[in-house]
Amino acid sequence: MSVQHYHQLCNRYKGRAVEIKTRDGRVHRGIIQNVDHNRVYLRPLGQGGGYGYGFYAPFYGFGFGLALGAIASFALLPFFLW
């Protein structure tokens, strides 16, 4: 799928808990905080934290950014996993 498709999808579900799998096989779970033209910014779920990507992103709060072009799959997480 195209970067534009994932950009629209991430914007549609901003504020929702999602699971994103990247092309390199990593799985990231978090709440979508913001989306810009290149990245989606997630706030990690649970106490496990930043999955090795933790950093402070100005104006988006604590979280991490994933390149939209690296997304291989996208899924909404059920409410009870929050």
C-alpha positions in Angstrom: 0.0 0.0 0.0 1.1 3.6 -0.6 2.5 6.1 1.9 -0.5 8.3 1.1 -2.9 5.4 2.1 -1.2 5.0 5.5 -1.1 8.7 6.0 -4.9 8.9 5.6 -5.4 5.8 7.7 -3.3 7.2 10.5 -5.1 10.5 10.4 -8.4 8.8 10.5 -7.5 6.9 13.7 -5.6 9.6 15.6 -6.1 9.1 19.3 -6.9 5.4 18.9 -4.8 2.4 20.0 -3.1 0.7 17.0 -0.6 -2.0 16.2 1.8 -1.2 13.4 4.1 -3.7 11.8 7.0 -2.4 9.9 8.7 -3.9 6.8 11.7 -5.0 9.0 9.3 -7.2 11.1 9.0 -5.0 14.2 5.7 -4.6 15.9 4.7 -1.3 17.6 1.7 -0.8 19.7 0.6 2.7 20.8 -1.9 5.5 20.6 -1.5 7.7 17.5 -0.6 11.2 18.8 0.1 13.0 15.5 0.8 12.4 11.8 2.9 14.5 9.5 3.9 14.0 5.9 6.7 11.6 6.8 5.9 10.0 10.2 3.3 8.7 12.5 3.9 9.5 16.2 2.9 6.9 18.7 2.6 7.1 22.5 3.6 3.6 23.7 1.0 1.4 25.5 1.7 -0.2 28.8 4.8 0.0 30.9 7.0 -1.6 28.3 7.8 1.9 26.9 9.4 3.0 23.7 10.4 -0.3 22.1 13.9 1.1 21.7 12.7 4.3 19.9 11.8 6.4 22.9 12.6 10.1 22.5 10.9 13.4 23.1 9.2 14.7 20.0 8.5 18.5 20.4 4.8 19.4 20.4 3.8 15.7 20.3 4.7 14.6 23.9 6.7 11.6 24.8 6.7 8.9 22.2 8.3 7.8 19.0 7.9 8.3 15.3 7.7 5.7 12.6 8.3 6.5 8.9 5.1 6.1 7.0 7.0 4.4 4.2 8.2 1.6 6.6 4.6 0.5 7.5 3.8 -3.0 6.3 0.5 -3.5 8.1 -1.9 -1.5 10.3 -4.5 -2.8 12.8 -6.8 -1.2 15.4 -6.4 -2.6 18.9 -9.5 -3.6 20.9 -10.5 -1.2 23.7 -9.7 -3.7 26.5 -6.0 -3.7 25.6 -5.5 -0.1 26.5 
